[in-house]
C-alpha cells in the first residue's frame, strides 16, 4: 500500500513549479491561467489522498498550500492593476484608489 509520506513529495513538486513559473513578481494573465489549471489538476488528486490514506501533517500542509495557492492566483487574476505583490505585466498601471479583492465561494 502506498503511504502518504511516499506520495506527498511527488505532489509537492508541482507546487514548486507553480511558484516559480506561473506567479512571481512579474506575472501575466496567461501565466496565472496556467497556474490555476495546474492547481485545479492537483486538487482532486489531493482530495483522493485525503480520502484514501491516513491523514498526516505532510498531507495537511500540501492541501493547505494548494488552497492558498488557488486564493493567491484568483486574487491576482481579479485585480486589473499592479499593486503590491500583485504586479502584472498585462496591467502595469496602478489605479489612483485601491479597491479590495473580494473572492466569493
Secondary structure, DSSP 8 states (H G I E B T S, - for coil): ---HHHHHHHHHHHHHHHHHHTSSSSB-HHHHHHHHHHHHHHHHHHHHHHHHS---HHHHHHHHHHHHHHHHHHHHHH--S-BTTB-BTTB-S--SS--------
